[in-house]
Amino acid sequence: MISGTTGLSGCVDGSFVLSESKRGSRNATLYCVGRDIENREIELKFDSDKHRWISNETYSEKENKSKIFIEKIFDFMVERKKFVGTATELAALLVPRFDTEIFPNRLTRDLVQNAHELSSYGIKFSSERSHGARRIRLDLLSGDGSDSKNPAP
């Protein structure tokens, strides 16, 4: 919906387009596309009393995906204790746990978005650039795999 011939969409990290289904219908779709966000289409309805667009969607599915991601990373780190490498290398190691293809850029984004929650599980996440390559570092801070949510027996 954004003209690609002018290069506008290539200059930004994310784009949002609000498209009303029919002029005056008060129903629209918000298209969200970007490097650091999940591609989405959100159905909206215009609330004329509050003069704003309202979404009826619930985000429990997203929250569940995030929790599953964190738990699988935690299980991986309990076995490994430490990881230093590229997102591509980490994605290759995680494929058996997720039973699906993992895209390195998506993996990095999910780690960044869940860094705070990972720290509550005792996992320290950091990212750095070394010799032109971006490296991910994951450390399990507690030696026995326990954390405040799941204490060791």
N, CA, C and O atoms as a GROMACS GRO file, in nm:
protein
  612
    1MET      N    1   0.081  -0.119   0.000
    1MET     CA    2   0.000   0.000   0.000
    1MET      C    3   0.086   0.126   0.000
    1MET      O    4   0.040   0.234  -0.037
    2ILE      N    5   0.212   0.110   0.043
    2ILE     CA    6   0.305   0.222   0.036
    2ILE      C    7   0.385   0.203  -0.092
    2ILE      O    8   0.440   0.096  -0.117
    3SER      N    9   0.391   0.306  -0.173
    3SER     CA   10   0.458   0.296  -0.302
    3SER      C   11   0.604   0.255  -0.284
    3SER      O   12   0.680   0.325  -0.217
    4GLY      N   13   0.643   0.144  -0.344
    4GLY     CA   14   0.780   0.096  -0.334
    4GLY      C   15   0.874   0.163  -0.431
    4GLY      O   16   0.995   0.158  -0.412
    5THR      N   17   0.821   0.226  -0.535
    5THR     CA   18   0.907   0.286  -0.637
    5THR      C   19   0.979   0.411  -0.588
    5THR      O   20   1.080   0.450  -0.646
    6THR      N   21   0.929   0.474  -0.482
    6THR     CA   22   0.995   0.593  -0.430
    6THR      C   23   1.094   0.560  -0.318
    6THR      O   24   1.166   0.649  -0.271
    7GLY      N   25   1.100   0.434  -0.276
    7GLY     CA   26   1.193   0.393  -0.173
    7GLY      C   27   1.150   0.429  -0.032
    7GLY      O   28   1.229   0.414   0.062
    8LEU      N   29   1.027   0.476  -0.014
    8LEU     CA   30   0.982   0.516   0.118
    8LEU      C   31   0.985   0.401   0.218
    8LEU      O   32   1.030   0.419   0.331
    9SER      N   33   0.937   0.285   0.179
    9SER     CA   34   0.930   0.174   0.274
    9SER      C   35   1.067   0.115   0.304
    9SER      O   36   1.082   0.045   0.404
   10GLY      N   37   1.165   0.140   0.220
   10GLY     CA   38   1.299   0.090   0.244
   10GLY      C   39   1.378   0.174   0.343
   10GLY      O   40   1.485   0.132   0.388
   11CYS      N   41   1.329   0.290   0.376
   11CYS     CA   42   1.400   0.383   0.465
   11CYS      C   43   1.360   0.369   0.611
   11CYS      O   44   1.425   0.427   0.698
   12VAL      N   45   1.257   0.295   0.639
   12VAL     CA   46   1.203   0.293   0.775
   12VAL      C   47   1.213   0.153   0.836
   12VAL      O   48   1.224   0.053   0.765
   13ASP      N   49   1.209   0.148   0.968
   13ASP     CA   50   1.211   0.020   1.038
   13ASP      C   51   1.072  -0.042   1.047
   13ASP      O   52   1.060  -0.163   1.065
   14GLY      N   53   0.969   0.039   1.034
   14GLY     CA   54   0.833  -0.012   1.044
   14GLY      C   55   0.735   0.079   0.974
   14GLY      O   56   0.758   0.199   0.962
   15SER      N   57   0.625   0.020   0.928
   15SER     CA   58   0.522   0.098   0.860
   15SER      C   59   0.386   0.055   0.912
   15SER      O   60   0.361  -0.063   0.936
   16PHE      N   61   0.297   0.153   0.928
   16PHE     CA   62   0.160   0.128   0.968
   16PHE      C   63   0.069   0.195   0.867
   16PHE      O   64   0.087   0.312   0.834
   17VAL      N   65  -0.029   0.121   0.818
   17VAL     CA   66  -0.126   0.177   0.724
   17VAL      C   67  -0.265   0.147   0.778
   17VAL      O   68  -0.300   0.032   0.802
   18LEU      N   69  -0.344   0.252   0.796
   18LEU     CA   70  -0.483   0.238   0.840
   18LEU      C   71  -0.570   0.252   0.716
   18LEU      O   72  -0.571   0.357   0.651
   19SER      N   73  -0.642   0.146   0.686
   19SER     CA   74  -0.724   0.146   0.565
   19SER      C   75  -0.870   0.119   0.601
   19SER      O   76  -0.905   0.011   0.650
   20GLU      N   77  -0.954   0.219   0.577
   20GLU     CA   78  -1.096   0.202   0.604
   20GLU      C   79  -1.157   0.118   0.492
   20GLU      O   80  -1.132   0.141   0.374
   21SER      N   81  -1.238   0.017   0.531
   21SER     CA   82  -1.293  -0.076   0.433
   21SER      C   83  -1.382  -0.006   0.330
   21SER      O   84  -1.375  -0.037   0.211
   22LYS      N   85  -1.462   0.086   0.373
   22LYS     CA   86  -1.548   0.164   0.285
   22LYS      C   87  -1.564   0.300   0.351
   22LYS      O   88  -1.590   0.308   0.472
   23ARG      N   89  -1.549   0.404   0.275
   23ARG     CA   90  -1.555   0.539   0.331
   23ARG      C   91  -1.682   0.558   0.415
   23ARG      O   92  -1.794   0.534   0.369
   24GLY      N   93  -1.661   0.601   0.540
   24GLY     CA   94  -1.774   0.624   0.630
   24GLY      C   95  -1.824   0.500   0.701
   24GLY      O   96  -1.918   0.509   0.780
   25SER      N   97  -1.764   0.385   0.676
   25SER     CA   98  -1.813   0.261   0.736
   25SER      C   99  -1.774   0.247   0.883
   25SER      O  100  -1.835   0.170   0.957
   26ARG      N  101  -1.673   0.320   0.924
   26ARG     CA  102  -1.620   0.315   1.061
   26ARG      C  103  -1.557   0.180   1.095
   26ARG      O  104  -1.538   0.148   1.213
   27ASN      N  105  -1.526   0.101   0.993
   27ASN     CA  106  -1.452  -0.024   1.008
   27ASN      C  107  -1.324  -0.012   0.928
   27ASN      O  108  -1.326   0.036   0.814
   28ALA      N  109  -1.214  -0.054   0.986
   28ALA     CA  110  -1.086  -0.041   0.917
   28ALA      C  111  -0.992  -0.153   0.958
   28ALA      O  112  -1.018  -0.227   1.053
   29THR      N  113  -0.883  -0.164   0.884
   29THR     CA  114  -0.777  -0.258   0.916
   29THR      C  115  -0.647  -0.179   0.929
   29THR      O  116  -0.615  -0.095   0.845
   30LEU      N  117  -0.574  -0.207   1.036
   30LEU     CA  118  -0.443  -0.147   1.056
   30LEU      C  119  -0.339  -0.252   1.018
   30LEU      O  120  -0.330  -0.357   1.082
   31TYR      N  121  -0.262  -0.223   0.914
   31TYR     CA  122  -0.158  -0.314   0.867
   31TYR      C  123  -0.026  -0.271   0.930
   31TYR      O  124   0.014  -0.155   0.917
   32CYS      N  125   0.041  -0.363   0.997
   32CYS     CA  126   0.167  -0.335   1.067
   32CYS      C  127   0.275  -0.423   1.007
   32CYS      O  128   0.264  -0.546   1.009
   33VAL      N  129   0.380  -0.362   0.955
   33VAL     CA  130   0.491  -0.434   0.894
   33VAL      C  131   0.620  -0.370   0.941
   33VAL      O  132   0.630  -0.248   0.944
   34GLY      N  133   0.717  -0.451   0.978
   34GLY     CA  134   0.843  -0.392   1.017
   34GLY      C  135   0.948  -0.491   1.058
   34GLY      O  136   0.922  -0.611   1.073
   35ARG      N  137   1.068  -0.440   1.076
   35ARG     CA  138   1.182  -0.523   1.112
   35ARG      C  139   1.171  -0.575   1.254
   35ARG      O  140   1.200  -0.692   1.280
   36ASP      N  141   1.130  -0.491   1.347
   36ASP     CA  142   1.128  -0.527   1.488
   36ASP      C  143   0.988  -0.552   1.544
   36ASP      O  144   0.970  -0.557   1.665
   37ILE      N  145   0.892  -0.568   1.456
   37ILE     CA  146   0.756  -0.596   1.502
   37ILE      C  147   0.701  -0.715   1.425
   37ILE      O  148   0.747  -0.747   1.315
   38GLU      N  149   0.604  -0.779   1.484
   38GLU     CA  150   0.538  -0.890   1.418
   38GLU      C  151   0.442  -0.835   1.313
   38GLU      O  152   0.363  -0.744   1.342
   39ASN      N  153   0.447  -0.888   1.192
   39ASN     CA  154   0.352  -0.844   1.088
   39ASN      C  155   0.211  -0.880   1.134
   39ASN      O  156   0.183  -0.994   1.171
   40ARG      N  157   0.124  -0.780   1.129
   40ARG     CA  158  -0.012  -0.802   1.179
   40ARG      C  159  -0.113  -0.725   1.096
   40ARG      O  160  -0.080  -0.626   1.030
   41GLU      N  161  -0.234  -0.772   1.102
   41GLU     CA  162  -0.350  -0.700   1.050
   41GLU      C  163  -0.450  -0.695   1.165
   41GLU      O  164  -0.498  -0.798   1.211
   42ILE      N  165  -0.480  -0.574   1.210
   42ILE     CA  166  -0.567  -0.557   1.326
   42ILE      C  167  -0.697  -0.492   1.280
   42ILE      O  168  -0.696  -0.384   1.220
   43GLU      N  169  -0.808  -0.558   1.307
   43GLU     CA  170  -0.939  -0.504   1.272
   43GLU      C  171  -0.978  -0.399   1.376
   43GLU      O  172  -0.970  -0.424   1.496
   44LEU      N  173  -1.021  -0.282   1.328
   44LEU     CA  174  -1.057  -0.170   1.416
   44LEU      C  175  -1.196  -0.119   1.385
   44LEU      O  176  -1.247  -0.134   1.274
   45LYS      N  177  -1.257  -0.060   1.484
   45LYS     CA  178  -1.388   0.004   1.471
   45LYS      C  179  -1.375   0.144   1.529
   45LYS      O  180  -1.313   0.161   1.634
   46PHE      N  181  -1.432   0.244   1.461
   46PHE     CA  182  -1.422   0.382   1.509
   46PHE      C  183  -1.529   0.408   1.614
   46PHE      O  184  -1.647   0.385   1.591
   47ASP      N  185  -1.486   0.457   1.729
   47ASP     CA  186  -1.577   0.494   1.838
   47ASP      C  187  -1.599   0.644   1.828
   47ASP      O  188  -1.512   0.723   1.865
   48SER      N  189  -1.717   0.684   1.779
   48SER     CA  190  -1.743   0.826   1.757
   48SER      C  191  -1.760   0.903   1.887
   48SER      O  192  -1.743   1.025   1.888
   49ASP      N  193  -1.793   0.835   1.997
   49ASP     CA  194  -1.805   0.903   2.126
   49ASP      C  195  -1.668   0.945   2.178
   49ASP      O  196  -1.654   1.054   2.233
   50LYS      N  197  -1.570   0.860   2.161
   50LYS     CA  198  -1.435   0.888   2.212
   50LYS      C  199  -1.341   0.940   2.103
   50LYS      O  200  -1.228   0.978   2.132
   51HIS      N  201  -1.389   0.941   1.979
   51HIS     CA  202  -1.311   0.990   1.865
   51HIS      C  203  -1.178   0.916   1.848
   51HIS      O  204  -1.073   0.979   1.835
   52ARG      N  205  -1.184   0.784   1.850
   52ARG     CA  206  -1.064   0.703   1.830
   52ARG      C  207  -1.101   0.565   1.777
   52ARG      O  208  -1.215   0.521   1.786
   53TRP      N  209  -0.999   0.499   1.723
   53TRP     CA  210  -1.016   0.363   1.671
   53TRP      C  211  -0.995   0.264   1.786
   53TRP      O  212  -0.904   0.281   1.867
   54ILE      N  213  -1.080   0.163   1.793
   54ILE     CA  214  -1.076   0.064   1.901
   54ILE      C  215  -1.059  -0.075   1.839
   54ILE      O  216  -1.122  -0.108   1.739
   55SER      N  217  -0.973  -0.155   1.902
   55SER     CA  218  -0.953  -0.294   1.859
   55SER      C  219  -1.026  -0.386   1.955
   55SER      O  220  -1.027  -0.362   2.076
   56ASN      N  221  -1.088  -0.489   1.902
   56ASN     CA  222  -1.156  -0.588   1.985
   56ASN      C  223  -1.069  -0.711   2.009
   56ASN      O  224  -1.112  -0.805   2.077
   57GLU      N  225  -0.948  -0.712   1.953
   57GLU     CA  226  -0.862  -0.829   1.965
   57GLU      C  227  -0.810  -0.844   2.107
   57GLU      O  228  -0.787  -0.747   2.178
   58THR      N  229  -0.791  -0.969   2.145
   58THR     CA  230  -0.723  -0.997   2.271
   58THR      C  231  -0.582  -1.044   2.237
   58THR      O  232  -0.559  -1.099   2.130
   59TYR      N  233  -0.492  -1.021   2.326
   59TYR     CA  234  -0.352  -1.051   2.299
   59TYR      C  235  -0.302  -1.173   2.375
   59TYR      O  236  -0.182  -1.189   2.394
   60SER      N  237  -0.394  -1.259   2.419
   60SER     CA  238  -0.353  -1.376   2.495
   60SER      C  239  -0.269  -1.471   2.410
   60SER      O  240  -0.178  -1.536   2.462
   61GLU      N  241  -0.298  -1.481   2.280
   61GLU     CA  242  -0.219  -1.570   2.193
   61GLU      C  243  -0.074  -1.522   2.188
   61GLU      O  244   0.017  -1.604   2.194
   62LYS      N  245  -0.054  -1.391   2.178
   62LYS     CA  246   0.081  -1.337   2.174
   62LYS      C  247   0.152  -1.363   2.307
   62LYS      O  248   0.269  -1.401   2.309
   63GLU      N  249   0.080  -1.342   2.417
   63GLU     CA  250   0.139  -1.366   2.548
   63GLU      C  251   0.178  -1.513   2.563
   63GLU      O  252   0.283  -1.543   2.619
   64ASN      N  253   0.095  -1.605   2.513
   64ASN     CA  254   0.126  -1.748   2.520
   64ASN      C  255   0.250  -1.781   2.438
   64ASN      O  256   0.334  -1.860   2.483
   65LYS      N  257   0.263  -1.723   2.319
   65LYS     CA  258   0.380  -1.746   2.236
   65LYS      C  259   0.507  -1.699   2.306
   65LYS      O  260   0.611  -1.764   2.301
   66SER      N  261   0.496  -1.584   2.371
   66SER     CA  262   0.609  -1.528   2.442
   66SER      C  263   0.650  -1.620   2.557
   66SER      O  264   0.769  -1.643   2.578
   67LYS      N  265   0.555  -1.671   2.631
   67LYS     CA  266   0.583  -1.759   2.744
   67LYS      C  267   0.648  -1.889   2.696
   67LYS      O  268   0.743  -1.938   2.757
   68ILE      N  269   0.597  -1.945   2.588
   68ILE     CA  270   0.654  -2.068   2.532
   68ILE      C  271   0.797  -2.042   2.487
   68ILE      O  272   0.886  -2.124   2.512
   69PHE      N  273   0.821  -1.929   2.421
   69PHE     CA  274   0.955  -1.893   2.375
   69PHE      C  275   1.051  -1.887   2.494
   69PHE      O  276   1.159  -1.945   2.490
   70ILE      N  277   1.012  -1.818   2.600
   70ILE     CA  278   1.096  -1.801   2.718
   70ILE      C  279   1.126  -1.936   2.782
   70ILE      O  280   1.240  -1.963   2.822
   71GLU      N  281   1.025  -2.022   2.794
   71GLU     CA  282   1.044  -2.152   2.856
   71GLU      C  283   1.138  -2.240   2.775
   71GLU      O  284   1.219  -2.314   2.832
   72LYS      N  285   1.130  -2.234   2.643
   72LYS     CA  286   1.219  -2.315   2.559
   72LYS      C  287   1.362  -2.262   2.566
   72LYS      O  288   1.457  -2.341   2.567
   73ILE      N  289   1.379  -2.131   2.571
   73ILE     CA  290   1.513  -2.074   2.588
   73ILE      C  291   1.568  -2.114   2.724
   73ILE      O  292   1.686  -2.148   2.736
   74PHE      N  293   1.484  -2.111   2.827
   74PHE     CA  294   1.528  -2.151   2.961
   74PHE      C  295   1.574  -2.296   2.962
   74PHE      O  296   1.681  -2.327   3.015
   75ASP      N  297   1.494  -2.386   2.905
   75ASP     CA  298   1.533  -2.528   2.898
   75ASP      C  299   1.666  -2.547   2.825
   75ASP      O  300   1.750  -2.625   2.868
   76PHE      N  301   1.683  -2.474   2.716
   76PHE     CA  302   1.808  -2.479   2.638
   76PHE      C  303   1.926  -2.434   2.726
   76PHE      O  304   2.032  -2.496   2.724
   77MET      N  305   1.906  -2.327   2.800
   77MET     CA  306   2.014  -2.273   2.881
   77MET      C  307   2.045  -2.360   3.003
   77MET      O  308   2.160  -2.362   3.048
   78VAL      N  309   1.947  -2.430   3.057
   78VAL     CA  310   1.973  -2.522   3.168
   78VAL      C  311   2.072  -2.629   3.122
   78VAL      O  312   2.159  -2.670   3.199
   79GLU      N  313   2.059  -2.674   2.999
   79GLU     CA  314   2.152  -2.774   2.944
   79GLU      C  315   2.287  -2.712   2.906
   79GLU      O  316   2.391  -2.772   2.931
   80ARG      N  317   2.284  -2.594   2.846
   80ARG     CA  318   2.406  -2.532   2.792
   80ARG      C  319   2.483  -2.446   2.892
   80ARG      O  320   2.606  -2.443   2.889
   81LYS      N  321   2.413  -2.378   2.980
   81LYS     CA  322   2.469  -2.282   3.076
   81LYS      C  323   2.517  -2.152   3.011
   81LYS      O  324   2.504  -2.045   3.071
   82LYS      N  325   2.571  -2.160   2.889
   82LYS     CA  326   2.628  -2.042   2.824
   82LYS      C  327   2.622  -2.060   2.672
   82LYS      O  328   2.641  -2.170   2.620
   83PHE      N  329   2.595  -1.950   2.602
   83PHE     CA  330   2.600  -1.950   2.456
   83PHE      C  331   2.659  -1.818   2.410
   83PHE      O  332   2.618  -1.711   2.457
   84VAL      N  333   2.756  -1.825   2.319
   84VAL     CA  334   2.809  -1.707   2.253
   84VAL      C  335   2.821  -1.742   2.106
   84VAL      O  336   2.889  -1.838   2.069
   85GLY      N  337   2.754  -1.665   2.021
   85GLY     CA  338   2.759  -1.690   1.878
   85GLY      C  339   2.661  -1.601   1.804
   85GLY      O  340   2.603  -1.509   1.861
   86THR      N  341   2.644  -1.630   1.676
   86THR     CA  342   2.553  -1.550   1.594
   86THR      C  343   2.410  -1.598   1.611
   86THR      O  344   2.385  -1.707   1.662
   87ALA      N  345   2.317  -1.517   1.568
   87ALA     CA  346   2.176  -1.555   1.572
   87ALA      C  347   2.152  -1.678   1.483
   87ALA      O  348   2.068  -1.762   1.516
   88THR      N  349   2.223  -1.687   1.373
   88THR     CA  350   2.209  -1.802   1.283
   88THR      C  351   2.252  -1.930   1.354
   88THR      O  352   2.186  -2.033   1.342
   89GLU      N  353   2.362  -1.924   1.427
   89GLU     CA  354   2.410  -2.042   1.501
   89GLU      C  355   2.311  -2.082   1.611
   89GLU      O  356   2.284  -2.201   1.630
   90LEU      N  357   2.259  -1.983   1.683
   90LEU     CA  358   2.162  -2.012   1.789
   90LEU      C  359   2.034  -2.069   1.730
   90LEU      O  360   1.977  -2.163   1.785
   91ALA      N  361   1.989  -2.012   1.620
   91ALA     CA  362   1.866  -2.061   1.555
   91ALA      C  363   1.881  -2.208   1.516
   91ALA      O  364   1.789  -2.288   1.534
   92ALA      N  365   1.997  -2.244   1.462
   92ALA     CA  366   2.021  -2.384   1.423
   92ALA      C  367   2.015  -2.478   1.544
   92ALA      O  368   1.964  -2.589   1.532
   93LEU      N  369   2.065  -2.433   1.658
   93LEU     CA  370   2.061  -2.516   1.779
   93LEU      C  371   1.920  -2.527   1.838
   93LEU      O  372   1.888  -2.626   1.903
   94LEU      N  373   1.837  -2.427   1.814
   94LEU     CA  374   1.703  -2.425   1.872
   94LEU      C  375   1.596  -2.495   1.787
   94LEU      O  376   1.488  -2.524   1.837
   95VAL      N  377   1.625  -2.521   1.660
   95VAL     CA  378   1.526  -2.581   1.571
   95VAL      C  379   1.463  -2.708   1.629
   95VAL      O  380   1.341  -2.721   1.623
   96PRO      N  381   1.541  -2.801   1.685
   96PRO     CA  382   1.477  -2.922   1.740
   96PRO      C  383   1.380  -2.893   1.856
   96PRO      O  384   1.284  -2.967   1.874
   97ARG      N  385   1.404  -2.789   1.931
   97ARG     CA  386   1.316  -2.755   2.044
   97ARG      C  387   1.185  -2.693   1.998
   97ARG      O  388   1.080  -2.716   2.059
   98PHE      N  389   1.190  -2.616   1.890
   98PHE     CA  390   1.070  -2.546   1.844
   98PHE      C  391   0.996  -2.623   1.735
   98PHE      O  392   0.883  -2.588   1.701
   99ASP      N  393   1.057  -2.727   1.681
   99ASP     CA  394   0.996  -2.809   1.575
   99ASP      C  395   0.949  -2.726   1.456
   99ASP      O  396   0.850  -2.759   1.392
  100THR      N  397   1.021  -2.619   1.427
  100THR     CA  398   0.989  -2.534   1.313
  100THR      C  399   1.113  -2.455   1.275
  100THR      O  400   1.209  -2.447   1.352
  101GLU      N  401   1.111  -2.398   1.157
  101GLU     CA  402   1.222  -2.314   1.114
  101GLU      C  403   1.225  -2.187   1.197
  101GLU      O  404   1.121  -2.127   1.224
  102ILE      N  405   1.344  -2.147   1.237
  102ILE     CA  406   1.360  -2.026   1.317
  102ILE      C  407   1.443  -1.928   1.236
  102ILE      O  408   1.553  -1.960   1.191
  103PHE      N  409   1.391  -1.810   1.217
  103PHE     CA  410   1.461  -1.708   1.141
  103PHE      C  411   1.548  -1.627   1.236
  103PHE      O  412   1.499  -1.578   1.337
  104PRO      N  413   1.678  -1.613   1.205
  104PRO     CA  414   1.770  -1.543   1.296
  104PRO      C  415   1.727  -1.402   1.334
  104PRO      O  416   1.740  -1.364   1.451
  105ASN      N  417   1.676  -1.324   1.239
  105ASN     CA  418   1.634  -1.188   1.273
  105ASN      C  419   1.514  -1.189   1.368
  105ASN      O  420   1.505  -1.104   1.457
  106ARG      N  421   1.425  -1.283   1.351
  106ARG     CA  422   1.309  -1.297   1.440
  106ARG      C  423   1.354  -1.342   1.579
  106ARG      O  424   1.302  -1.296   1.680
  107LEU      N  425   1.450  -1.434   1.582
  107LEU     CA  426   1.504  -1.482   1.709
  107LEU      C  427   1.566  -1.368   1.788
  107LEU      O  428   1.542  -1.354   1.908
  108THR      N  429   1.646  -1.286   1.720
  108THR     CA  430   1.709  -1.172   1.787
  108THR      C  431   1.603  -1.076   1.840
  108THR      O  432   1.613  -1.029   1.953
  109ARG      N  433   1.503  -1.047   1.760
  109ARG     CA  434   1.395  -0.958   1.803
  109ARG      C  435   1.323  -1.014   1.925
  109ARG      O  436   1.294  -0.940   2.020
  110ASP      N  437   1.293  -1.144   1.924
  110ASP     CA  438   1.224  -1.205   2.037
  110ASP      C  439   1.310  -1.202   2.163
  110ASP      O  440   1.258  -1.182   2.273
  111LEU      N  441   1.440  -1.221   2.148
  111LEU     CA  442   1.530  -1.212   2.264
  111LEU      C  443   1.532  -1.071   2.320
  111LEU      O  444   1.528  -1.052   2.442
  112VAL      N  445   1.538  -0.971   2.233
  112VAL     CA  446   1.538  -0.831   2.277
  112VAL      C  447   1.408  -0.799   2.349
  112VAL      O  448   1.409  -0.738   2.456
  113GLN      N  449   1.296  -0.839   2.290
  113GLN     CA  450   1.166  -0.807   2.348
  113GLN      C  451   1.142  -0.878   2.481
  113GLN      O  452   1.069  -0.828   2.566
  114ASN      N  453   1.204  -0.994   2.499
  114ASN     CA  454   1.182  -1.073   2.621
  114ASN      C  455   1.301  -1.070   2.716
  114ASN      O  456   1.307  -1.151   2.809
  115ALA      N  457   1.395  -0.979   2.696
  115ALA     CA  458   1.517  -0.976   2.778
  115ALA      C  459   1.484  -0.960   2.927
  115ALA      O  460   1.545  -1.025   3.011
  116HIS      N  461   1.390  -0.874   2.958
  116HIS     CA  462   1.356  -0.852   3.099
  116HIS      C  463   1.298  -0.980   3.161
  116HIS      O  464   1.336  -1.019   3.272
  117GLU      N  465   1.207  -1.043   3.091
  117GLU     CA  466   1.146  -1.168   3.141
  117GLU      C  467   1.250  -1.279   3.150
  117GLU      O  468   1.248  -1.357   3.245
  118LEU      N  469   1.341  -1.286   3.053
  118LEU     CA  470   1.449  -1.386   3.060
  118LEU      C  471   1.534  -1.365   3.184
  118LEU      O  472   1.577  -1.462   3.247
  119SER      N  473   1.560  -1.239   3.220
  119SER     CA  474   1.641  -1.212   3.339
  119SER      C  475   1.572  -1.262   3.465
  119SER      O  476   1.639  -1.301   3.561
  120SER      N  477   1.440  -1.262   3.467
  120SER     CA  478   1.368  -1.314   3.584
  120SER      C  479   1.382  -1.466   3.594
  120SER      O  480   1.358  -1.523   3.700
  121TYR      N  481   1.418  -1.530   3.484
  121TYR     CA  482   1.445  -1.674   3.482
  121TYR      C  483   1.594  -1.703   3.504
  121TYR      O  484   1.636  -1.818   3.499
  122GLY      N  485   1.673  -1.599   3.529
  122GLY     CA  486   1.815  -1.617   3.554
  122GLY      C  487   1.900  -1.624   3.429
  122GLY      O  488   2.011  -1.675   3.433
  123ILE      N  489   1.847  -1.572   3.318
  123ILE     CA  490   1.921  -1.573   3.192
  123ILE      C  491   1.958  -1.430   3.155
  123ILE      O  492   1.871  -1.344   3.142
  124LYS      N  493   2.086  -1.407   3.140
  124LYS     CA  494   2.133  -1.274   3.099
  124LYS      C  495   2.154  -1.276   2.948
  124LYS      O  496   2.226  -1.361   2.895
  125PHE      N  497   2.090  -1.183   2.878
  125PHE     CA  498   2.101  -1.169   2.733
  125PHE      C  499   2.176  -1.041   2.701
  125PHE      O  500   2.148  -0.936   2.759
  126SER      N  501   2.271  -1.051   2.610
  126SER     CA  502   2.336  -0.932   2.558
  126SER      C  503   2.371  -0.955   2.411
  126SER      O  504   2.383  -1.068   2.366
  127SER      N  505   2.387  -0.846   2.341
  127SER     CA  506   2.421  -0.852   2.199
  127SER      C  507   2.532  -0.752   2.175
  127SER      O  508   2.530  -0.640   2.227
  128GLU      N  509   2.630  -0.792   2.096
  128GLU     CA  510   2.744  -0.704   2.068
  128GLU      C  511   2.793  -0.726   1.926
  128GLU      O  512   2.764  -0.827   1.863
  129ARG      N  513   2.867  -0.629   1.878
  129ARG     CA  514   2.927  -0.638   1.746
  129ARG      C  515   3.075  -0.668   1.763
  129ARG      O  516   3.144  -0.601   1.841
  130SER      N  517   3.124  -0.768   1.690
  130SER     CA  518   3.264  -0.804   1.698
  130SER      C  519   3.313  -0.839   1.557
  130SER      O  520   3.262  -0.932   1.495
  131HIS      N  521   3.410  -0.765   1.509
  131HIS     CA  522   3.466  -0.787   1.375
  131HIS      C  523   3.358  -0.789   1.267
  131HIS      O  524   3.361  -0.872   1.176
  132GLY      N  525   3.263  -0.697   1.277
  132GLY     CA  526   3.159  -0.682   1.176
  132GLY      C  527   3.043  -0.778   1.190
  132GLY      O  528   2.946  -0.767   1.114
  133ALA      N  529   3.049  -0.871   1.285
  133ALA     CA  530   2.939  -0.966   1.305
  133ALA      C  531   2.871  -0.938   1.438
  133ALA      O  532   2.936  -0.903   1.536
  134ARG      N  533   2.742  -0.952   1.439
  134ARG     CA  534   2.666  -0.932   1.563
  134ARG      C  535   2.662  -1.066   1.636
  134ARG      O  536   2.622  -1.168   1.578
  135ARG      N  537   2.702  -1.065   1.762
  135ARG     CA  538   2.707  -1.185   1.842
  135ARG      C  539   2.608  -1.176   1.957
  135ARG      O  540   2.588  -1.070   2.017
  136ILE      N  541   2.546  -1.288   1.984
  136ILE     CA  542   2.452  -1.299   2.094
  136ILE      C  543   2.523  -1.372   2.208
  136ILE      O  544   2.596  -1.469   2.187
  137ARG      N  545   2.500  -1.322   2.327
  137ARG     CA  546   2.555  -1.389   2.445
  137ARG      C  547   2.441  -1.418   2.542
  137ARG      O  548   2.366  -1.328   2.580
  138LEU      N  549   2.429  -1.544   2.580
  138LEU     CA  550   2.331  -1.586   2.680
  138LEU      C  551   2.406  -1.656   2.792
  138LEU      O  552   2.489  -1.743   2.767
  139ASP      N  553   2.378  -1.617   2.915
  139ASP     CA  554   2.440  -1.680   3.031
  139ASP      C  555   2.332  -1.718   3.131
  139ASP      O  556   2.244  -1.638   3.162
  140LEU      N  557   2.339  -1.841   3.181
  140LEU     CA  558   2.252  -1.884   3.288
  140LEU      C  559   2.320  -1.844   3.418
  140LEU      O  560   2.426  -1.898   3.452
  141LEU      N  561   2.261  -1.751   3.490
  141LEU     CA  562   2.327  -1.693   3.606
  141LEU      C  563   2.329  -1.785   3.727
  141LEU      O  564   2.425  -1.782   3.805
  142SER      N  565   2.225  -1.867   3.745
  142SER     CA  566   2.225  -1.960   3.857
  142SER      C  567   2.282  -2.093   3.810
  142SER      O  568   2.241  -2.144   3.706
  143GLY      N  569   2.374  -2.147   3.884
  143GLY     CA  570   2.446  -2.267   3.842
  143GLY      C  571   2.363  -2.393   3.840
  143GLY      O  572   2.397  -2.487   3.769
  144ASP      N  573   2.252  -2.399   3.918
  144ASP     CA  574   2.177  -2.523   3.926
  144ASP      C  575   2.051  -2.524   3.841
  144ASP      O  576   1.973  -2.619   3.847
  145GLY      N  577   2.030  -2.418   3.762
  145GLY     CA  578   1.911  -2.413   3.677
  145GLY      C  579   1.788  -2.367   3.751
  145GLY      O  580   1.678  -2.374   3.696
  146SER      N  581   1.803  -2.320   3.874
  146SER     CA  582   1.687  -2.273   3.949
  146SER      C  583   1.671  -2.123   3.929
  146SER      O  584   1.765  -2.053   3.891
  147ASP      N  585   1.553  -2.077   3.955
  147ASP     CA  586   1.525  -1.934   3.953
  147ASP      C  587   1.417  -1.906   4.055
  147ASP      O  588   1.372  -1.996   4.125
  148SER      N  589   1.377  -1.782   4.064
  148SER     CA  590   1.278  -1.746   4.164
  148SER      C  591   1.142  -1.810   4.136
  148SER      O  592   1.063  -1.828   4.229
  149LYS      N  593   1.113  -1.843   4.010
  149LYS     CA  594   0.984  -1.900   3.974
  149LYS      C  595   0.983  -2.052   3.986
  149LYS      O  596   0.881  -2.113   4.016
  150ASN      N  597   1.100  -2.113   3.962
  150ASN     CA  598   1.110  -2.259   3.964
  150ASN      C  599   1.232  -2.299   4.047
  150ASN      O  600   1.336  -2.331   3.990
  151PRO      N  601   1.221  -2.299   4.178
  151PRO     CA  602   1.337  -2.332   4.260
  151PRO      C  603   1.382  -2.475   4.239
  151PRO      O  604   1.303  -2.564   4.208
  152ALA      N  605   1.511  -2.495   4.257
  152ALA     CA  606   1.567  -2.629   4.242
  152ALA      C  607   1.519  -2.716   4.357
  152ALA      O  608   1.495  -2.666   4.467
  153PRO      N  609   1.505  -2.847   4.334
  153PRO     CA  610   1.458  -2.936   4.441
  153PRO      C  611   1.558  -2.947   4.552
  153PRO      O  612   1.534  -3.017   4.650
   0.00000   0.00000   0.00000
